[in-house]
């Protein structure tokens, strides 16, 4: 067996494993059904929304929280983190004119202590503010750019209560614009599912754990058990850190949403690049060896198949081209359900190698930023956390 055939066969073997045995990650089948039974009593919930310069979005996103049809006690704390665009004023004005506006409290973040990432300090401010009044039975941790369907909170709580879950989280639909965004945004969701196969996250017997920070419902007791938000104060990938910590003591659930979405407009590839480069090297534990292995793995999975197929006129190795084509088809087929989630053609799956190359470059850039001590950022402000060593 020559080297090209061996590479193509290895790539095909890897894709066969991923499609057949890697936690059904690609099927996008972990969803809230809406058919979970209503609990005998609806527990109290407080939503905590960290916000920095989000005035332009709150008219939609904060209103979507106020419009929830939740039957139990529900409050909202918006933590205004030194906004310069009147975020707090917009929130207060909306509360005054909305029929359920009494649910809203606006809290200003005090000076951030050393060691805290900006977003986590804003969340901690919201949790402290709510706890000083009447601590809820559940916390809903959500981002200021997320628009919720009116039944979302009811479905989340019904799921948690029916299955006695300590944490329920949904990855919301991300804003995918035209051009390269139309490929890279669904690819981000696909790669996230591959890294944290949702079915394994949801299996109490599996050690795999994660969460999606845009929409996390967590029991108050579970959050307290893991040390509260303070235990996450230096975490750059705070949602997955929370999921891991909570799962050590109780079951969790992670799924995909079709009714909750981020409405933040994308600025193109720059936004996606910064989103990935912000935390990718943290995910690799800041290890150059793991980085090298990851880049080689990405090349084997995403570049070897199409390059081997397209280079057939030069190498004329039919076996290598056939094996590589099989790997390329498998990756395209596995990408199709995520593309359907974003109303993209299944044929776009054959462009997944382009996304793989971009995400490899973003991961390398994440390492570059780490070694240059550029640190983590939230809403344009550097954070202290474990990325900024």
N, C-alpha and C positions, 0 to 999 in steps of 0.2 A: 504494500500500500504506500503510495507516494505521499509527500507532505500535504499537498493540496487536498487530496481525498481524505486524509486523516483529519484535517481541520474542518472540512465540510461535514464529515461524519460526526465529529465531536459537537459541532454546532447543532446538527439535527438531533443528536441524542439529548443535548441540553434542552432543546425546545420540546421534545417529547416528554421529558420529565416535567417541565414547567406547565405544560398544558394538561397532562394527565395526573400529576401527583403533587402539585404545589398549591394545595388548599383551595382549588377552584377559583383562584384569585381573579381570573379574567372574565368570569361569567356575570359579574355585576348583579348577583342575585340576592344580596343581603339588603333588604328594604323593609321599612315599616309598612305593614299591610293596612293599617287603619281599622283592622278587625279585632284588635286586642280588647278584651272585656274591660268595661269600666270598673274601677275599684269601688268597694263599698263606701269609701270616703276619699274625697280628693285632697291630697296633702298640700300644704302651703309651699309656694315656690317664689324665689326671688331671682330675677334676671340681673346679672352684672354685665354691663357693657363698657369696656374700656374705650375711650374716644379721645383722639387727638386730631384737631382740625378736620372734623367730619361734618361740619354744618351743612354742606351741600347735599349730604346723603340722608340726614336724619328725618327729613320730611317723609321719606319712604320707609326707612328701616325702623326707626323708633315708633312710627305709626303702626307698622306691622306687629310690633310687640303689644302695643296698646289695643289692637284689634283682636287679640287672641280670644277664642271662645272658651277659655279654660273655666271650668265650673268652680274651682277652689280659689283660695286666697292667693293673689298674685301681685307682686310688687316689682318695680324696675328701678335699679340704681345705675345711673349713667355717671361714670367716673371721668370727669373732664381733666385731662392731663395737660395742663398749661397750653390750651389751644389759643391760637391767635386769630381765629376766624369767627369768634362768637358762637362756638359749639354749644356752650352751656346756655347762652341766651336763646338759641334756637330751640333747644330741648325744653326750656321753661315755657317758651311761647306756645309750643305745641301742646304741652301739658295743660296750659290754661284753656285752650280752645277745644280740647278733646273731651268727650263725655266721661272717659275713664282716666282723665289726666291726674287724678289724685294718686294714682299708682306710682307716679314718677318722682324720684328724688335725684337731684343733681349734686354730686359730691366733687369738690376740687381736690386734686391730689396734693398732699404736702410735699416738701422737698424730698427727693428720692435718696434713700440711704445708699451707702456704698454696698456693692455686691448684688444689687437688684437690677434685673433687666426692666426696661421701661414699661413694657406691656404688663408684666407681672406685678409691678408696683401699682399700676392703675387698677388691676383686678383686686389686689389686696386692699386698696382704698375702698372699692365698692363693697367688698365682703365685710370689712370692718364697719362701714357705715350701716349696712343692713343689720349686722349682728348686734349693734348697739340698741336697736329698737326691738325687733322680734325676730330672732333667728329662724329661718324657714326650715322645712324638712328636706327641701331640695334646692340646689343652686342650678340655675341655667346660665352657663358661661357662653356668651356669644359675642361676635364682633360687630362693630358699628356699621359695617357695610353689608350685613346680611339681612335680606328681606325674608320674613317667615310667612308661610301660609297660615291662615287663621286657625287651623286645627293642629298646628305642629306641636305646641306644648301639651295639648291633651293627648296626642298620640305618644309622645315621648314618655309622659308620666304613666299612661296606661301600660306601655311596654315594661317599664321599670317595675311597676307594682305587680303586674301579672306574673312576671318571671323572677321577681325578687332580685333584680339587678342593682348593683351599686353605681353603675355608670352606663348611660346610653348616649351615643354620639352619632352624628350624621355628617358625612362630607357633603357640603352644599355644592350646588352647581356653580362653577366658576365662570367668570365672564370671558368668553372666547371670541375675540374679534376676527376680522378677516385676515387673509394672508397667512404668514407663518404661525400666528397665534392659533389659527383654526386647527393646526396640527399639534403645537407644543402644549396647549392647555389640556386637551384630552389625554395627551401622552403623560402629563404630570399626574393626572388621576390614575392612569393605567400603571405607571411606575410605583405610585404610592400603594396601590393594591398589591402589586408584586412584592413590595418590601414588607407589607403588613397584610398578608392574606386575611380578608375579613372573616371568612369562615373559621379560621384558626383563632383569630382574636376572640370570636364568640364561643369558642369551645373551652369550657372550664378546665379540660384536661391538657390543653396546650399552653405552653409558656409564652406564645406570641401575644403581644398586647400593644394597643395603640388607641388613638382617638384623633378626631379631627376638630381642631380648635374653634372653628366657626360656629359649632353647635354642640355643646356638651351639657348634659344633665347629670348631676352627680349628687348622691345623697349627702346631707350635711355630716352624718356620722362617718361616712367613708372618707370625706375630705379631711375631717378632723383626725381620723385614724392615721392618715399618711403624713400628718404634720401641717395641714392647711396649705394655703398658697405660699406661705413662707418657705416650705420645703422645695418649692419650684422657683425660688427667687432668682437663681442664676441660670435657669434652663432656657436655652435658645429654642429647642424643640419642646416647648412646654406641654403641648397636648399629648404627645406620645409618652412623655415622662409621667404625666398624670395617669394615663391609661395603665402604664406598667405598675405604678405604685398602687393604684386601686385594685388591680387584678390579683395582686399578691394576697389580698384579704377577702376577695369576693368576686362574683362573676360580672362581666361587662359585656357590652354589645356595641358594635360599630357597623354602620351601614351607609348606603348611598341615598341621597334625597333627590327627588324630582320636583319638589314644591318649594324648597328653600334655595335661595340663590344669592351669590354675591353680586351686588349691582355696581361695584367699583369699576369704572371703565378701564380697560387695559391701555397702557401706553405703548403696546407692542412688545417686541422681544426683550426690551430693557427690563420691563416689569417681571417677566418670567425668569429672565436671567438672574436678577437680583433676588427673587424669591428662592430660587434653588441655591445660588451661591452663598446666600446668608447662612445656610445650615447644613449643606451637604457634607462638608468635611467634619462637622460635629457628629453627624450620623456615622462617620467612619472612625470615630473615636480619635481624631487627629493623628491617625497612623499613616505614615508614608507607605508602609508595606501594604496596608489594606487599600490605600488609594491606588497603588500600582496594580494590585489584583483586581480592583473594581474596573479600572480602565481597560485592562486586558480582557476581563469578562464581558464588558460592553462591546468591545471590538469583536470578540468571538460570536456573541449573540446577534449583533445588529449589523456589523460591517462585512464579516466573512461571507454570509449568504448572498447579498446582492452583488458584491464585488466579484465573487466567484462566478455567478451566473452571467453577469454583464461582460466579464473578461473571457467568456468561452471562445470567442473567435480567435483569441491569442493563444490560450493554453490547450484548447481542443480536447480537454479531458471530460468526456461525457458523464462518467460516473461522479466526478467531483461536482459538475454542474447540476446533475440530477439530485444529489444529496443536498446541495445548497439551495436548490429551488424548493425542495421539501421543507427546509428550515424557514425559508422566506415566506412560504405559504402559511405555515403554522403560526408565525408571528403575526401575519396579517389577519388570520382568522381569529386569533386570540384578542386582537385589538378591536375587532368589530363591535362587540357589545358596548365598549366604552365610547366608541365613535357614535353608536346609535343613541347613547345617552345625550350626546351633544348635537344630535341631528346632522351628523356628518356621514358621507357615503362610506360604505364598507371598503370601497376600492382605495380609500385613503390609507387603509392599513398597510399597503405596500410602501408607503412613505415613512413607516415607523423607523427604518434605519436612519433617516435624516434626523428625526427626533433623538434617537439614541446617540448620534454623533454630537448633537448640541448639548445633551445632558452630560455627556462625558466631558465636554469642554467646560461646562458650568461647574462640574465637580472639581476639575483641576483649578479653576479660578477661585473656588471656595477655599482650597488649600493655600493658594497664593495669598488670598486676603488674610487668612489666619497667620501665616508666617510673616506677613507685613504688619501684623497687629492692628488691623483695621477694625476688628471687633464687630459685634452684632449691632444692628440698628432696628429701631421701631419708629415708624412715621418720621424718618429723617433724623432721628437723634440716636447717637451711639449709646449702647447699653453696656453695663458692666459685666455681666454674666460670664459663663464659662467659655464663651467663644472669645471674649476679650481678655486673653491671658497676658 
